[in-house]
Amino acid sequence: MQTTGRELEDYLHAHIPITAAMQVRVVAWEGDSVTLAAPLAPNINHRETVFGGSASTLCILSAWALIHGRMRQLEGTRARIVIQRNTMEYLKPIQGEFEATCHLHDDAAWPRFLGSYERKGLARLILQSQLTSAGETVGKFEGAFVAFDLSRSAPEAGEISPG
């Protein structure tokens, strides 16, 4: 099933309530990349810049949404996608609207991910997102995401290896 940017945004707001509170918008959804944006006002901190948690959340969401959108295109797939770990580098304070863009850079990564998912019902993918504001890079994110097939049993603790 093909997912549109509007459907992706509606899904985020309905199933991940913080996205509505942050006023997250899907700016672009192109199959191999997702760009999400959020305004300053609902994400402001005591210094009148973007709260670091909001910046990190937008990056996590962009990567998660990329996997979610691609998995929804597969017939009969019932995947649960979770973040396993991440790192965030904040380069500059953000004083206005901000965007997080996640690209699927490695052409071989997605087929490997799907192969593992189909064989084992469990797959892991590492993605990067770039955080921008006013045309400048203001942060960098990397996260490991795990998808597991809901029609099979959920993985046990320790079953999802970091390697």
Buried (B, 14 or more C-beta within 10 A) or exposed (E): EEBEBEBBBEBBBEEBEEBEEBBBBBBEBEEEBBBBBBBBEEBBBEEEBBBBEBBBBBBBBBBBBBBBBBBBEEEEBEBEBEBBEBEBEBEEBBBEBBBBBBBBEEEEEBEEBBEBBEEEBBBBBBBBBBBBBEEEEBBBBBBBBBBBBEEEEEBEEEEBEEE
